[in-house]
Amino acid sequence: MQETRQNRIARLLQKELSLIFQSQTRMMHGVMVSVTRCRVSPDLSICTAYLSVFPSEKGEEIINNVNTNMKTIRYELGTRVRHQLRIIPELRFFIDDSLDYIEHIDELLKK
């Protein structure tokens, strides 16, 4: 269970990461990346972010691109939150496929 401080920092990181991805994906027409959830470790050193990609077929390509540009993303995040956080956490990104799962369940229920 996360504490209040962890929740506040997770919300801050989620907001800033979503703004970073929004500015970066404007160049890629037809692709939308959103940060659905962030979790921060108790010592605030690791941030796990879940990304939702539309269309979902490009999810693997986007996550590979994000993982190769991890240092750049962390640096940009650091410049945005340098006055709120002392240490910028290590970032880990995963695909959030909950929307695909919901869509699959809806299709099965309609049958």
All heavy atoms as an XYZ file, in Angstrom:
916
protein
N       0.835     -1.174      0.000
C       0.000      0.000      0.000
C       0.887      1.247      0.000
O       1.820      1.352      0.781
C      -0.899     -0.016      1.222
C      -1.769      1.188      1.322
S      -3.270      0.756      2.181
C      -3.901      2.368      2.432
N       0.570      2.160     -0.890
C       1.399      3.344     -1.022
C       0.999      4.413     -0.014
O      -0.168      4.550      0.342
C       1.285      3.912     -2.426
C       1.963      3.053     -3.457
C       2.049      3.757     -4.796
O       1.302      4.677     -5.054
N       2.954      3.304     -5.622
N       1.967      5.156      0.420
C       1.740      6.228      1.362
C       1.368      7.509      0.632
O       1.427      7.585     -0.591
C       2.999      6.455      2.206
C       3.385      5.263      3.042
C       2.351      4.919      4.093
O       1.758      5.838      4.691
O       2.135      3.731      4.326
N       1.002      8.529      1.376
C       0.551      9.796      0.806
C       1.652     10.453     -0.018
O       1.408     10.942     -1.118
C       0.097     10.742      1.924
O      -0.882     10.075      2.708
C      -0.486     12.006      1.350
N       2.867     10.466      0.495
C       3.984     11.081     -0.239
C       4.237     10.356     -1.553
O       4.460     10.974     -2.589
C       5.228     11.088      0.634
C       6.432     11.715     -0.048
C       7.602     11.790      0.935
N       8.833     12.118      0.270
C       9.250     13.351      0.011
N       8.495     14.359      0.366
N      10.390     13.569     -0.594
N       4.211      9.037     -1.531
C       4.401      8.261     -2.757
C       3.310      8.585     -3.769
O       3.586      8.710     -4.963
C       4.385      6.768     -2.450
C       5.633      6.264     -1.808
C       5.474      4.808     -1.459
O       4.909      4.483     -0.417
N       5.941      3.947     -2.325
N       2.079      8.708     -3.305
C       0.972      9.016     -4.210
C       1.125     10.389     -4.836
O       0.873     10.574     -6.028
C      -0.362      8.933     -3.473
C      -0.754      7.510     -3.160
O      -0.363      6.588     -3.871
N      -1.505      7.324     -2.109
N       1.539     11.378     -4.035
C       1.727     12.726     -4.574
C       2.833     12.758     -5.612
O       2.698     13.382     -6.662
C       2.056     13.709     -3.442
C       0.863     14.114     -2.643
C       1.135     15.329     -1.786
N       2.538     15.517     -1.472
C       3.026     15.731     -0.261
N       2.203     15.806      0.766
N       4.302     15.908     -0.065
N       3.933     12.082     -5.334
C       5.045     12.056     -6.287
C       4.663     11.268     -7.528
O       5.014     11.655     -8.651
C       6.307     11.497     -5.607
C       6.790     12.514     -4.574
C       7.395     11.180     -6.619
C       7.934     12.060     -3.730
N       3.912     10.191     -7.368
C       3.467      9.404     -8.525
C       2.556     10.237     -9.423
O       2.663     10.188    -10.656
C       2.753      8.139     -8.060
N       1.653     11.023     -8.829
C       0.782     11.883     -9.637
C       1.578     12.960    -10.355
O       1.298     13.278    -11.517
C      -0.298     12.514     -8.760
C      -1.413     11.561     -8.400
C      -2.608     12.302     -7.824
N      -2.254     13.191     -6.730
C      -2.362     12.899     -5.433
N      -2.815     11.725     -5.073
N      -2.015     13.774     -4.509
N       2.557     13.533     -9.680
C       3.413     14.546    -10.307
C       4.171     13.959    -11.486
O       4.201     14.548    -12.579
C       4.395     15.113     -9.279
C       5.471     16.052     -9.821
C       4.854     17.367    -10.262
C       6.555     16.277     -8.793
N       4.769     12.786    -11.296
C       5.522     12.148    -12.378
C       4.615     11.746    -13.526
O       4.987     11.871    -14.698
C       6.291     10.943    -11.840
C       7.407     11.259    -10.846
C       8.011      9.982    -10.298
C       8.467     12.126    -11.479
N       3.407     11.266    -13.220
C       2.462     10.884    -14.271
C       2.087     12.096    -15.113
O       2.065     12.023    -16.339
C       1.215     10.261    -13.654
C       0.186      9.851    -14.684
C      -1.046      9.224    -14.040
O      -1.121      9.063    -12.828
N      -2.002      8.870    -14.868
N       1.833     13.215    -14.471
C       1.458     14.432    -15.192
C       2.594     14.916    -16.080
O       2.385     15.212    -17.268
C       1.063     15.517    -14.195
C       0.607     16.798    -14.834
C       0.293     17.836    -13.787
C       1.108     19.045    -14.136
N       1.265     20.009    -13.124
N       3.793     14.958    -15.541
C       4.934     15.455    -16.311
C       5.315     14.497    -17.435
O       5.638     14.934    -18.542
C       6.125     15.713    -15.389
C       5.893     16.819    -14.394
C       5.613     18.171    -15.029
O       6.093     18.438    -16.145
O       4.894     18.970    -14.400
N       5.271     13.193    -17.183
C       5.564     12.228    -18.248
C       4.534     12.304    -19.363
O       4.875     12.199    -20.546
C       5.623     10.806    -17.679
C       6.890     10.415    -16.938
C       6.720      9.050    -16.291
C       8.088     10.413    -17.871
N       3.270     12.507    -19.007
C       2.239     12.605    -20.049
C       2.461     13.849    -20.905
O       2.254     13.808    -22.124
C       0.839     12.604    -19.443
O       0.649     13.756    -18.654
N       2.908     14.952    -20.293
C       3.208     16.145    -21.081
C       4.407     15.920    -21.992
O       4.426     16.386    -23.142
C       3.464     17.339    -20.153
C       2.255     17.849    -19.375
C       2.676     18.927    -18.393
C       1.191     18.366    -20.319
N       5.407     15.195    -21.507
C       6.581     14.880    -22.336
C       6.173     14.025    -23.524
O       6.548     14.305    -24.672
C       7.662     14.182    -21.490
C       8.274     15.162    -20.493
C       8.743     13.577    -22.382
C       9.174     14.518    -19.459
N       5.386     12.973    -23.284
C       4.966     12.097    -24.381
C       4.029     12.811    -25.336
O       4.053     12.554    -26.540
C       4.315     10.820    -23.847
C       5.304      9.852    -23.272
C       5.142      9.365    -22.000
C       6.391      9.435    -24.005
C       6.056      8.484    -21.461
C       7.304      8.548    -23.485
C       7.138      8.070    -22.199
N       3.214     13.707    -24.825
C       2.310     14.454    -25.690
C       3.103     15.333    -26.651
O       2.785     15.403    -27.840
C       1.369     15.307    -24.845
C       0.343     16.060    -25.653
C      -0.551     16.897    -24.749
O      -0.243     17.145    -23.588
N      -1.661     17.333    -25.291
N       4.143     15.985    -26.160
C       4.939     16.843    -27.043
C       5.769     16.019    -28.028
O       5.976     16.440    -29.166
C       5.842     17.746    -26.216
O       6.812     16.986    -25.533
N       6.227     14.840    -27.617
C       7.057     14.017    -28.498
C       6.240     13.292    -29.563
O       6.722     13.072    -30.662
C       7.844     12.987    -27.681
C       8.875     13.596    -26.762
C       9.954     14.336    -27.514
O      10.372     13.920    -28.588
N      10.397     15.447    -26.959
N       5.009     12.903    -29.240
C       4.217     12.137    -30.211
C       3.450     13.023    -31.176
O       2.778     12.506    -32.066
C       3.233     11.192    -29.495
O       2.405     11.948    -28.625
C       3.972     10.119    -28.734
N       3.541     14.326    -31.034
C       2.911     15.200    -32.021
C       3.570     15.027    -33.386
O       2.935     15.213    -34.409
C       3.013     16.659    -31.595
C       1.997     17.020    -30.571
C       1.847     18.514    -30.435
N       0.836     18.783    -29.444
C       0.969     19.636    -28.459
N       2.080     20.334    -28.350
N       0.015     19.818    -27.594
N       4.857     14.681    -33.378
C       5.575     14.473    -34.635
C       5.133     13.192    -35.334
O       5.245     13.079    -36.544
C       7.082     14.431    -34.368
C       7.635     15.752    -33.886
S       9.362     15.637    -33.470
C       9.240     15.230    -31.735
N       4.643     12.220    -34.570
C       4.183     10.951    -35.137
C       2.673     11.037    -35.334
O       1.914     10.922    -34.383
C       4.519      9.799    -34.196
C       5.987      9.628    -33.946
S       6.320      8.366    -32.721
C       5.578      6.933    -33.453
N       2.257     11.252    -36.542
C       0.831     11.401    -36.822
C       0.120     10.060    -36.696
O       0.598      9.042    -37.165
C       0.635     11.977    -38.217
C       1.230     13.342    -38.366
N       0.719     14.442    -37.724
C       2.309     13.776    -39.063
C       1.443     15.497    -38.022
N       2.428     15.124    -38.834
N      -1.023     10.079    -36.042
C      -1.837      8.877    -35.917
C      -1.501      8.011    -34.731
O      -2.070      6.942    -34.578
N      -0.582      8.433    -33.867
C      -0.214      7.657    -32.685
C      -0.452      8.516    -31.449
O      -0.074      9.680    -31.415
C       1.272      7.215    -32.732
C       1.653      6.494    -31.466
C       1.527      6.346    -33.940
N      -1.107      7.915    -30.459
C      -1.372      8.627    -29.211
C      -0.854      7.786    -28.049
O      -1.193      6.607    -27.932
C      -2.863      8.885    -29.049
C      -3.193      9.748    -27.869
S      -4.918     10.272    -27.813
C      -5.770      8.724    -27.684
N      -0.026      8.392    -27.219
C       0.540      7.713    -26.050
C       0.073      8.445    -24.806
O       0.200      9.664    -24.713
C       2.084      7.698    -26.100
C       2.651      7.048    -24.858
C       2.573      6.982    -27.341
N      -0.481      7.708    -23.852
C      -0.898      8.315    -22.593
C      -0.355      7.485    -21.433
O      -0.196      6.271    -21.539
C      -2.423      8.420    -22.515
O      -3.003      7.148    -22.616
N      -0.059      8.154    -20.350
C       0.445      7.497    -19.148
C      -0.761      7.204    -18.269
O      -1.408      8.111    -17.755
C       1.461      8.394    -18.412
C       2.005      7.686    -17.191
C       2.582      8.809    -19.337
N      -1.100      5.931    -18.126
C      -2.308      5.569    -17.389
C      -2.086      5.456    -15.888
O      -2.978      5.758    -15.109
C      -2.894      4.246    -17.907
O      -1.898      3.243    -17.824
C      -3.369      4.395    -19.331
N      -0.868      5.027    -15.505
C      -0.637      4.804    -14.076
C       0.856      4.899    -13.794
O       1.676      4.481    -14.603
C      -1.154      3.412    -13.706
C      -1.170      3.106    -12.263
C      -1.909      1.812    -11.967
N      -1.272      0.676    -12.644
C      -1.949     -0.281    -13.267
N      -3.244     -0.261    -13.293
N      -1.321     -1.272    -13.852
N       1.199      5.443    -12.650
C       2.590      5.489    -12.180
C       2.645      4.930    -10.772
O       1.778      5.215     -9.955
C       3.129      6.922    -12.183
S       3.711      7.478    -13.758
N       3.650      4.151    -10.530
C       3.898      3.626     -9.186
C       5.317      4.005     -8.797
O       6.231      3.880     -9.604
C       3.772      2.101     -9.157
C       2.405      1.593     -9.552
C       1.601      1.299     -8.302
N       0.213      1.084     -8.624
C      -0.365     -0.097     -8.710
N       0.339     -1.173     -8.509
N      -1.637     -0.205     -8.984
N       5.496      4.449     -7.565
C       6.801      4.852     -7.075
C       7.187      3.925     -5.932
O       6.357      3.610     -5.075
C       6.777      6.320     -6.600
C       8.138      6.740     -6.088
C       6.337      7.233     -7.727
N       8.447      3.492     -5.923
C       8.924      2.612     -4.858
C       8.961      3.367     -3.525
O       9.004      4.600     -3.508
C      10.314      2.074     -5.209
O      11.237      3.126     -5.255
N       8.943      2.659     -2.403
C       8.925      3.332     -1.096
C      10.112      4.266     -0.858
O       9.982      5.274     -0.166
C       8.931      2.182     -0.098
C       8.330      1.056     -0.834
C       8.752      1.225     -2.262
N      11.280      3.960     -1.440
C      12.425      4.852     -1.262
C      12.510      5.917     -2.355
O      13.485      6.661     -2.412
C      13.721      4.052     -1.204
C      13.991      3.277     -2.480
O      13.089      3.207     -3.338
O      15.104      2.739     -2.616
N      11.487      6.010     -3.209
C      11.346      7.024     -4.255
C      12.459      6.961     -5.299
O      12.759      7.954     -5.951
C      11.272      8.431     -3.659
C      10.224      8.661     -2.576
C      10.336     10.068     -2.037
C       8.837      8.378     -3.092
N      13.071      5.794     -5.485
C      14.167      5.686     -6.431
C      13.755      5.074     -7.765
O      14.481      5.213     -8.744
C      15.307      4.862     -5.834
O      14.868      3.539     -5.616
N      12.610      4.418     -7.815
C      12.156      3.763     -9.040
C      10.711      4.156     -9.316
O       9.859      4.074     -8.439
C      12.258      2.223     -8.935
C      13.708      1.810     -8.713
C      11.700      1.560    -10.178
C      13.879      0.343     -8.408
N      10.455      4.593    -10.538
C       9.097      4.915    -10.968
C       8.718      3.952    -12.089
O       9.401      3.875    -13.109
C       9.031      6.359    -11.457
S       7.443      6.779    -12.188
N       7.638      3.228    -11.901
C       7.125      2.327    -12.914
C       5.924      2.999    -13.559
O       4.935      3.286    -12.892
C       6.702      0.985    -12.286
O       7.813      0.452    -11.571
C       6.256      0.012    -13.351
N       6.029      3.245    -14.860
C       4.963      3.936    -15.587
C       4.339      2.980    -16.585
O       5.045      2.234    -17.273
C       5.516      5.158    -16.308
N       3.014      3.006    -16.662
C       2.272      2.168    -17.601
C       1.744      3.057    -18.716
O       1.060      4.037    -18.467
C       1.128      1.454    -16.883
C       1.626      0.460    -15.867
C       1.822      0.828    -14.547
C       1.934     -0.846    -16.237
C       2.299     -0.071    -13.610
C       2.413     -1.761    -15.312
C       2.593     -1.365    -14.003
O       3.064     -2.264    -13.091
N       2.081      2.689    -19.953
C       1.720      3.483    -21.123
C       0.618      2.805    -21.901
O       0.657      1.602    -22.141
C       2.933      3.670    -22.039
C       4.178      4.284    -21.426
C       5.290      4.330    -22.460
C       3.889      5.655    -20.894
N      -0.358      3.594    -22.307
C      -1.420      3.125    -23.180
C      -1.170      3.729    -24.554
O      -1.034      4.949    -24.691
C      -2.781      3.555    -22.641
O      -3.794      3.159    -23.520
N      -1.089      2.877    -25.573
C      -0.756      3.322    -26.921
C      -1.949      3.075    -27.831
O      -2.549      2.005    -27.813
C       0.479      2.555    -27.460
C       0.833      3.008    -28.849
C       1.652      2.733    -26.528
N      -2.297      4.100    -28.611
C      -3.362      3.961    -29.597
C      -2.794      4.324    -30.952
O      -2.224      5.396    -31.087
C      -4.550      4.866    -29.271
C      -5.668      4.738    -30.260
C      -6.541      3.672    -30.180
C      -5.816      5.655    -31.279
C      -7.569      3.541    -31.098
C      -6.824      5.533    -32.196
C      -7.700      4.474    -32.105
N      -2.872      3.531    -31.954
C      -3.420      2.178    -32.026
C      -2.503      1.168    -31.343
O      -1.291      1.334    -31.331
C      -3.510      1.914    -33.527
C      -2.492      2.796    -34.131
C      -2.376      3.994    -33.241
N      -3.098      0.142    -30.790
C      -2.356     -0.809    -29.962
C      -1.379     -1.661    -30.770
O      -0.500     -2.285    -30.185
C      -3.324     -1.709    -29.203
O      -4.145     -2.418    -30.106
N      -1.508     -1.680    -32.098
C      -0.578     -2.451    -32.925
C       0.831     -1.868    -32.851
O       1.812     -2.566    -33.055
C      -1.021     -2.478    -34.388
C      -2.308     -3.229    -34.635
C      -3.533     -2.376    -34.363
O      -3.480     -1.141    -34.551
O      -4.549     -2.948    -33.927
N       0.946     -0.578    -32.581
C       2.253      0.073    -32.530
C       2.832      0.092    -31.123
O       3.823      0.762    -30.875
C       2.141      1.502    -33.063
C       1.753      1.562    -34.503
C       1.947      2.924    -35.055
C       1.592      2.892    -36.545
N       2.125      4.043    -37.238
N       2.246     -0.643    -30.218
C       2.679     -0.631    -28.826
C       4.106     -1.089    -28.630
O       4.878     -0.453    -27.917
N       4.477     -2.206    -29.240
C       5.837     -2.736    -29.095
C       6.858     -1.774    -29.681
O       7.930     -1.565    -29.108
C       5.943     -4.110    -29.762
C       5.216     -5.208    -29.032
C       5.786     -5.456    -27.646
O       7.025     -5.362    -27.478
O       5.001     -5.726    -26.729
N       6.533     -1.194    -30.823
C       7.446     -0.240    -31.459
C       7.664      0.976    -30.565
O       8.797      1.440    -30.383
C       6.872      0.189    -32.810
C       7.665      1.243    -33.523
C       6.951      1.750    -34.766
O       5.994      1.093    -35.237
O       7.354      2.815    -35.248
N       6.585      1.491    -29.988
C       6.676      2.670    -29.120
C       7.459      2.352    -27.852
O       8.318      3.140    -27.428
C       5.267      3.201    -28.773
C       4.547      3.694    -30.033
C       5.329      4.285    -27.720
C       5.134      4.923    -30.660
N       7.202      1.207    -27.236
C       7.889      0.874    -25.981
C       9.376      0.649    -26.232
O      10.218      1.014    -25.406
C       7.210     -0.317    -25.271
C       7.469     -0.260    -23.761
C       7.689     -1.633    -25.768
C       6.648      0.697    -23.037
N       9.735      0.071    -27.391
C      11.155     -0.085    -27.731
C      11.804      1.274    -27.951
O      12.937      1.507    -27.521
C      11.325     -0.957    -28.977
C      10.986     -2.398    -28.707
O      11.057     -2.872    -27.579
N      10.605     -3.119    -29.747
N      11.083      2.183    -28.601
C      11.587      3.530    -28.832
C      11.768      4.273    -27.515
O      12.756      4.976    -27.314
C      10.626      4.280    -29.759
C      11.193      5.574    -30.259
O      12.356      5.883    -30.040
N      10.368      6.343    -30.934
N      10.816      4.120    -26.610
C      10.895      4.777    -25.295
C      12.069      4.220    -24.500
O      12.805      4.975    -23.857
C       9.560      4.606    -24.528
C       9.717      4.952    -23.070
C       8.483      5.462    -25.158
N      12.269      2.908    -24.547
C      13.367      2.305    -23.788
C      14.732      2.710    -24.338
O      15.691      2.813    -23.574
C      13.230      0.787    -23.748
C      12.136      0.355    -22.800
O      11.851      1.016    -21.815
N      11.495     -0.753    -23.113
N      14.845      2.927    -25.640
C      16.125      3.372    -26.194
C      16.404      4.836    -25.858
O      17.556      5.236    -25.767
C      16.184      3.177    -27.717
O      15.094      3.861    -28.326
C      16.151      1.710    -28.090
N      15.353      5.640    -25.683
C      15.506      7.061    -25.351
C      15.259      7.340    -23.875
O      14.876      8.452    -23.512
C      14.550      7.904    -26.201
C      14.870      7.806    -27.658
O      16.027      7.809    -28.043
N      13.847      7.708    -28.484
N      15.503      6.350    -23.018
C      15.214      6.472    -21.588
C      16.004      7.608    -20.934
O      15.456      8.364    -20.128
C      15.546      5.158    -20.886
C      15.213      5.134    -19.442
S      13.625      4.432    -19.125
C      13.802      2.815    -19.779
N      17.272      7.757    -21.279
C      18.093      8.798    -20.648
C      17.598     10.190    -21.012
O      17.578     11.093    -20.176
C      19.550      8.633    -21.058
C      20.199      7.415    -20.450
C      21.642      7.320    -20.832
C      22.256      6.079    -20.215
N      23.666      5.939    -20.557
N      17.184     10.367    -22.255
C      16.671     11.667    -22.684
C      15.370     12.001    -21.959
O      15.172     13.143    -21.524
C      16.433     11.662    -24.206
O      17.622     11.222    -24.851
C      16.053     13.023    -24.704
N      14.496     11.015    -21.814
C      13.220     11.222    -21.126
C      13.463     11.548    -19.656
O      12.841     12.462    -19.099
C      12.314      9.988    -21.289
C      11.931      9.798    -22.752
C      11.078     10.095    -20.422
C      11.254      8.491    -23.053
N      14.401     10.840    -19.033
C      14.697     11.093    -17.618
C      15.307     12.481    -17.436
O      15.008     13.183    -16.467
C      15.641     10.021    -17.088
C      15.876     10.140    -15.603
C      16.686      8.991    -15.078
N      16.865      9.152    -13.643
C      17.887      8.656    -12.984
N      18.790      7.948    -13.616
N      17.992      8.852    -11.698
N      16.165     12.905    -18.375
C      16.756     14.237    -18.291
C      15.685     15.314    -18.427
O      15.665     16.283    -17.656
C      17.822     14.414    -19.384
C      18.374     15.810    -19.437
C      19.300     16.241    -18.494
C      17.956     16.697    -20.410
C      19.802     17.527    -18.526
C      18.447     17.984    -20.450
C      19.376     18.396    -19.513
O      19.866     19.669    -19.545
N      14.778     15.141    -19.394
C      13.712     16.132    -19.573
C      12.778     16.163    -18.365
O      12.342     17.227    -17.934
C      12.933     15.836    -20.850
C      11.988     16.942    -21.228
C      11.407     16.782    -22.612
O      11.953     16.009    -23.417
O      10.391     17.436    -22.868
N      12.507     14.989    -17.804
C      11.696     14.934    -16.582
C      12.415     15.645    -15.442
O      11.790     16.373    -14.667
C      11.416     13.474    -16.210
C      10.584     13.235    -14.962
C       9.159     13.727    -15.170
C      10.591     11.769    -14.609
N      13.717     15.475    -15.355
C      14.497     16.127    -14.311
C      14.475     17.638    -14.431
O      14.428     18.348    -13.420
N      14.505     18.155    -15.657
C      14.452     19.609    -15.820
C      13.084     20.164    -15.447
O      12.974     21.305    -15.014
C      14.786     20.020    -17.268
O      13.865     19.399    -18.160
C      16.201     19.639    -17.625
N      12.033     19.341    -15.582
C      10.690     19.805    -15.253
C      10.399     19.756    -13.752
O       9.653     20.584    -13.240
C       9.644     18.964    -15.990
C       9.610     19.232    -17.474
C       8.673     18.229    -18.143
N       8.549     18.489    -19.549
C       7.473     19.037    -20.104
N       6.445     19.357    -19.367
N       7.435     19.233    -21.401
N      10.932     18.777    -13.038
C      10.590     18.589    -11.618
C      11.778     18.833    -10.695
O      11.774     18.377     -9.556
C      10.001     17.178    -11.357
C       8.723     16.970    -12.121
C      11.008     16.098    -11.663
N      12.789     19.556    -11.155
C      13.996     19.724    -10.344
C      13.764     20.521     -9.074
O      14.532     20.408     -8.133
C      15.105     20.347    -11.171
C      14.838     21.779    -11.579
C      16.048     22.342    -12.290
N      15.748     23.681    -12.752
C      15.666     24.033    -14.016
N      15.894     23.141    -14.953
N      15.380     25.268    -14.361
N      12.713     21.326     -9.033
C      12.439     22.100     -7.824
C      11.540     21.343     -6.842
O      11.433     21.734     -5.688
C      11.791     23.435     -8.178
C      12.682     24.299     -9.031
N      13.876     24.800     -8.588
C      12.565     24.703    -10.312
C      14.446     25.498     -9.545
N      13.678     25.454    -10.613
N      10.894     20.267     -7.288
C      10.030     19.492     -6.401
C      10.720     18.258     -5.830
O      10.416     17.833     -4.724
C       8.757     19.040     -7.132
C       7.783     20.145     -7.392
C       7.887     20.656     -8.817
O       8.733     20.235     -9.576
N       7.026     21.585     -9.170
N      11.622     17.640     -6.608
C      12.266     16.395     -6.181
C      13.774     16.571     -6.091
O      14.379     17.235     -6.933
C      11.972     15.265     -7.171
C      10.528     14.833     -7.326
C      10.409     13.763     -8.388
C       9.978     14.322     -6.018
N      14.363     15.959     -5.102
C      15.810     16.016     -4.952
C      16.480     15.007     -5.887
O      17.472     15.313     -6.531
C      16.183     15.713     -3.511
C      17.669     15.818     -3.252
C      17.977     15.596     -1.813
N      17.368     16.644     -1.007
C      17.287     16.616      0.299
N      17.759     15.588      0.967
N      16.727     17.595      0.969
N      15.955     13.801     -5.941
C      16.514     12.747     -6.785
C      15.456     12.347     -7.806
O      14.312     12.052     -7.438
C      16.922     11.522     -5.944
C      18.031     11.914     -4.967
C      17.377     10.387     -6.831
C      18.372     10.845     -3.972
N      15.844     12.331     -9.066
C      14.926     11.908    -10.129
C      14.952     10.383    -10.169
O      16.025      9.783    -10.295
C      15.349     12.494    -11.490
C      15.508     14.004    -11.402
C      14.346     12.106    -12.566
C      14.294     14.735    -10.902
N      13.794      9.740    -10.055
C      13.784      8.275     -9.993
C      14.154      7.627    -11.322
O      14.010      8.214    -12.391
C      12.337      7.941     -9.611
C      11.551      9.127     -9.990
C      12.459     10.301     -9.906
N      14.630      6.406    -11.219
C      14.888      5.582    -12.398
C      13.537      5.212    -13.007
O      12.602      4.862    -12.287
C      15.646      4.329    -11.977
C      15.898      3.352    -13.089
C      16.503      2.062    -12.576
O      17.190      2.080    -11.542
O      16.262      1.036    -13.213
N      13.436      5.273    -14.319
C      12.153      5.044    -14.983
C      12.092      3.645    -15.572
O      13.067      3.151    -16.157
C      11.948      6.083    -16.089
C      11.929      7.538    -15.641
C      11.881      8.452    -16.850
C      10.756      7.800    -14.733
N      10.923      3.038    -15.453
C      10.627      1.753    -16.085
C       9.281      1.886    -16.769
O       8.324      2.365    -16.166
C      10.589      0.631    -15.062
C      11.921      0.382    -14.409
C      11.839     -0.754    -13.446
N      13.131     -0.936    -12.795
C      13.315     -1.659    -11.725
N      12.288     -2.270    -11.172
N      14.493     -1.781    -11.197
N       9.210      1.451    -18.015
C       7.981      1.606    -18.785
C       7.434      0.239    -19.181
O       8.177     -0.660    -19.587
C       8.238      2.433    -20.051
C       8.610      3.851    -19.763
C       9.926      4.263    -19.828
C       7.651      4.781    -19.414
C      10.275      5.567    -19.556
C       7.981      6.084    -19.138
C       9.302      6.478    -19.210
N       6.105      0.109    -19.073
C       5.400     -1.101    -19.471
C       4.148     -0.700    -20.247
O       3.609      0.388    -20.046
C       4.991     -1.946    -18.253
C       6.159     -2.468    -17.478
C       6.562     -1.847    -16.311
C       6.856     -3.579    -17.913
C       7.642     -2.304    -15.592
C       7.938     -4.053    -17.203
C       8.330     -3.421    -16.037
N       3.694     -1.593    -21.097
C       2.466     -1.343    -21.858
C       1.270     -1.697    -20.989
O       1.226     -2.770    -20.382
C       2.445     -2.159    -23.161
C       3.536     -1.669    -24.097
C       1.090     -2.069    -23.837
C       3.614     -2.422    -25.391
N       0.307     -0.793    -20.928
C      -0.945     -1.035    -20.214
C      -1.966     -1.509    -21.246
O      -2.440     -0.732    -22.066
C      -1.414      0.239    -19.526
C      -2.671      0.025    -18.715
O      -3.008     -1.146    -18.446
O      -3.315      1.014    -18.355
N      -2.277     -2.788    -21.210
C      -3.199     -3.355    -22.194
C      -4.588     -3.588    -21.610
O      -5.341     -4.415    -22.113
C      -2.640     -4.649    -22.769
C      -2.348     -5.685    -21.703
O      -2.417     -5.342    -20.512
O      -2.040     -6.832    -22.070
N      -4.953     -2.843    -20.588
C      -6.250     -3.042    -19.951
C      -7.401     -2.663    -20.892
O      -8.462     -3.292    -20.850
C      -6.344     -2.246    -18.655
O      -6.192     -0.875    -18.904
N      -7.214     -1.652    -21.754
C      -8.278     -1.283    -22.691
C      -8.508     -2.379    -23.728
O      -9.655     -2.654    -24.105
C      -7.927      0.034    -23.387
C      -7.926      1.259    -22.486
C      -7.492      2.485    -23.276
C      -9.288      1.491    -21.884
N      -7.443     -3.019    -24.188
C      -7.591     -4.139    -25.114
C      -8.303     -5.305    -24.441
O      -9.125     -5.987    -25.057
C      -6.227     -4.596    -25.628
C      -5.540     -3.541    -26.462
O      -6.259     -2.693    -27.039
O      -4.298     -3.559    -26.525
N      -7.988     -5.535    -23.175
C      -8.619     -6.604    -22.416
C     -10.121     -6.335    -22.251
O     -10.948     -7.230    -22.441
C      -7.938     -6.738    -21.051
C      -8.487     -7.832    -20.188
C      -8.236     -9.168    -20.492
C      -9.249     -7.543    -19.062
C      -8.743    -10.183    -19.696
C      -9.751     -8.540    -18.260
C      -9.497     -9.861    -18.584
O      -9.995    -10.863    -17.799
N     -10.479     -5.097    -21.949
C     -11.898     -4.717    -21.808
C     -12.625     -4.889    -23.135
O     -13.760     -5.392    -23.182
C     -12.008     -3.276    -21.279
C     -11.541     -3.211    -19.834
C     -13.424     -2.743    -21.405
C     -11.398     -1.802    -19.296
N     -11.989     -4.483    -24.218
C     -12.598     -4.620    -25.539
C     -12.810     -6.085    -25.903
O     -13.846     -6.457    -26.456
C     -11.691     -3.951    -26.577
C     -12.276     -3.920    -27.962
C     -11.367     -3.179    -28.919
O     -10.860     -2.113    -28.554
O     -11.175     -3.695    -30.039
N     -11.846     -6.927    -25.554
C     -11.971     -8.364    -25.817
C     -13.127     -8.964    -25.014
O     -13.903     -9.773    -25.533
C     -10.654     -9.062    -25.472
C     -10.681    -10.539    -25.663
N     -10.759    -11.119    -26.914
C     -10.668    -11.549    -24.769
C     -10.788    -12.435    -26.770
N     -10.731    -12.718    -25.478
N     -13.276     -8.560    -23.758
C     -14.381     -9.059    -22.914
C     -15.730     -8.620    -23.494
O     -16.683     -9.399    -23.523
C     -14.221     -8.534    -21.470
C     -12.943     -9.053    -20.872
C     -15.438     -8.842    -20.629
C     -13.041    -10.252    -20.005
N     -15.817     -7.357    -23.956
C     -17.062     -6.863    -24.564
C     -17.434     -7.675    -25.804
O     -18.603     -8.002    -26.019
C     -16.938     -5.389    -24.935
C     -17.056     -4.483    -23.721
O     -17.550     -4.967    -22.688
O     -16.670     -3.309    -23.831
N     -16.430     -8.001    -26.622
C     -16.692     -8.802    -27.820
C     -17.210    -10.189    -27.441
O     -18.119    -10.728    -28.089
C     -15.426     -8.933    -28.657
C     -15.039     -7.653    -29.365
C     -13.721     -7.800    -30.111
O     -13.199     -8.920    -30.196
O     -13.227     -6.766    -30.584
N     -16.621    -10.778    -26.391
C     -17.076    -12.092    -25.972
C     -18.480    -12.057    -25.388
O     -19.266    -13.002    -25.603
C     -16.101    -12.671    -24.927
C     -14.728    -13.062    -25.441
C     -13.848    -13.510    -24.285
C     -14.828    -14.150    -26.481
N     -18.827    -10.977    -24.706
C     -20.163    -10.861    -24.132
C     -21.220    -10.634    -25.217
O     -22.374    -11.035    -25.049
C     -20.209     -9.745    -23.108
C     -19.474    -10.023    -21.798
C     -19.477     -8.794    -20.920
C     -20.111    -11.210    -21.082
N     -20.846    -10.004    -26.308
C     -21.798     -9.756    -27.381
C     -22.141    -11.013    -28.157
O     -23.187    -11.102    -28.779
C     -21.239     -8.706    -28.346
C     -21.268     -7.308    -27.767
C     -20.723     -6.310    -28.743
C     -20.697     -4.926    -28.121
N     -20.083     -3.935    -29.025
N     -21.259    -12.018    -28.112
C     -21.486    -13.262    -28.850
C     -22.521    -14.126    -28.221
O     -23.052    -14.185    -27.295
C     -20.198    -14.052    -28.977
C     -19.230    -13.420    -29.927
C     -18.015    -14.285    -30.062
C     -17.027    -13.631    -31.017
N     -15.838    -14.422    -31.193
